[in-house]
Amino acid sequence: MNKRAWHSIKEQKPQEGQKVYYFSKNIGMFRGEFHIIESSYANPNKFSSNHGVVDSDDVSHWMPYDHGIKDIIPLPPDYGIHHQEISDELELTDKQKHFEFTYEIAGDII
């Protein structure tokens, strides 16, 4: 499995306790963990970080976290043209002179 590839939560789920990046257009991108928490009234698949817990229903994509490249934050899965494969390299056109995004590092995952 490519460590830097986004996976659709509808097609594949992380392993229990796996450290991941997770993304949704509504909530943004976070680094946290995946857990299965059985409940009679809610979706058992949860993503958690220092910012809270969300159901997998609220997440569209996830990516395994790689401690070896922790300082390289991945681009969101919806960056660029739809249906275009996203890789670690990005070609810029003449019209794309400036790329800017913000992120917050809320602590290291051990």
DALINVEN-V458712 format. One record per residue. RES is the residue in one small letter. PSI is psi in whole degrees, 0 to 359 (NA if undefined). BURIAL is # if it has 9 or more other ideal C-beta (glycine too) atoms within 8 Angstrom, else .. Layout:
RES PSI BURIAL
RES PSI BURIAL
//
This chain:
m 132 .
n 122 .
k 338 .
r 26 #
a 138 .
w 143 #
h 138 #
s 131 .
i 337 #
k 335 .
e 332 .
q 138 .
k 151 .
p 170 #
q 154 .
e 128 .
g 2 .
q 138 #
k 131 #
v 163 #
y 142 #
y 152 #
f 146 #
s 143 #
k 329 .
n 327 .
i 342 .
g 202 .
m 135 #
f 159 #
r 128 #
g 215 #
e 158 #
f 135 #
h 152 .
i 114 .
i 104 .
e 136 .
s 148 .
s 349 .
y 358 .
a 163 .
n 126 .
p 346 .
n 113 #
k 143 #
f 132 #
s 149 #
s 185 #
n 346 .
h 0 .
g 190 .
v 137 .
v 151 #
d 158 #
s 341 #
d 335 .
d 0 .
v 136 #
s 324 .
h 156 #
w 158 #
m 136 #
p 139 #
y 133 #
d 109 .
h 331 .
g 336 .
i 41 .
k 337 #
d 357 .
i 104 .
i 130 .
p 154 #
l 149 .
p 154 .
p 340 #
d 9 .
y 137 .
g 196 .
i 138 .
h 146 .
h 14 .
q 134 .
e 131 .
i 133 .
s 180 .
d 343 .
e 143 .
l 122 .
e 133 .
l 140 .
t 173 .
d 331 .
k 344 .
q 80 .
k 340 .
h 127 .
f 128 .
e 136 .
f 162 .
t 154 .
y 162 .
e 128 .
i 113 .
a 14 .
g 160 .
d 146 .
i 126 #
i NA .
//
